[in-house]
Amino acid sequence: MPTSARSARLKSILGRSAMVILVTILGLIGGLAVGGYRAMTVVNTLPPAPGTMGFESAGFAPFVIFAIDLAVGAVGGAIFGLLIGVAGAILWPRRSSPGK
């Protein structure tokens, strides 16, 4: 295999890997956004703590709910992004090597 063909193959592999990583990161960011939105809608529906003016929720429940929703959103988004990235890398048309 000539050096130019080897470098072209390496560039193709690195480009596909970069695409998978980028799409995974974008999926992670989207998952964080969805998880944060879901967490805020759930936390805002909790009943107010006794003795407050109705603006605070009781205990650590809001923090736990928020953390769990963020984690689930991030993991789900990253997995979805990884699946889309790998599918894109597999289905993306390859360039023909030089000289063919």
N, C-alpha and C positions, 0 to 999 in steps of 0.2 A: 504494500500500500504506500503510495507516494506521500511525502510530507504534507503537501497541500490538501490532499484528501483527508489525511488524518486530522489536520487542523480544522478543516471544514466540519468534520464529524464532531470534533470536540466543541466547536462553537454551537453546533446544533444541539448537542446534549446540554451544554451550559445554558443556552437560551430556553430550552424546554424546562430545565430545572428552575431557572429564574421565574418563568411564567407560573409554575406550580406554586412556588413560594409566595409570589405576589398575590395570586388569587386566594391562597390560604390566608394570608394576612388580611386581605380585604374581607374575606368571609368572617374572620375573627372580629374585625372592627364592626361589621354589620351585626354579628351575634351579640356583641357588647351593647350596641345601641338598642336592639330588640329586647335583650335581657333587662337593661336599665329602664326602658319604657314599661315593660311588664312589671318590674319590681315596684316602680313608682305608682302604678295603678293599683297594685295589690296593697301596698303600704298605706295609700290614701284612703282605703276603705276600712282600715282597722278602726275599732271603736276608740274614742278618746280615753285617756287615763283618768281615773277618779281624782278629783281635786284640782284638775286643770280647767282652763277656760275652753277646752274642746279643741285645742290646737296641737296637742302632743299625744302620741301613742304610748302605751305603757310598756316599760321594760325594754328588753333587747330584741323582742320579736321583730320589729321593723328592720333592724340591722341584719338579723339572721336571714329573713326573707329576702332582703336586698342582695346579700352576698350569695345566697343560693341561686337566685334568679340570674344574677350576673354570671356566675360560674356556668350554669346550664346554657345560657345564651352564648357565652364565649366558646364553650366546647362544641356546641351544636353548630355554630357558625364556622368554626375551624374545620370540623369534619366535613361540612357541606362544601366549604371552599376547597378543601383538599380533594374531594371527589370530583368537583368540577374541574379543578386544575389538572388532575391526572387524566381525566377524560379528554380535556382539551389538548394535553400533550400527546396523547395517543392518536387522536383524530386529526391533529394538525398536519397538513401535507408536508412531506419532507422534500427538501431541495435535492435535485439530482447532483451527484458529485461531479466536480469539474472534470472535463475530459470524456464524459460519456455522451 
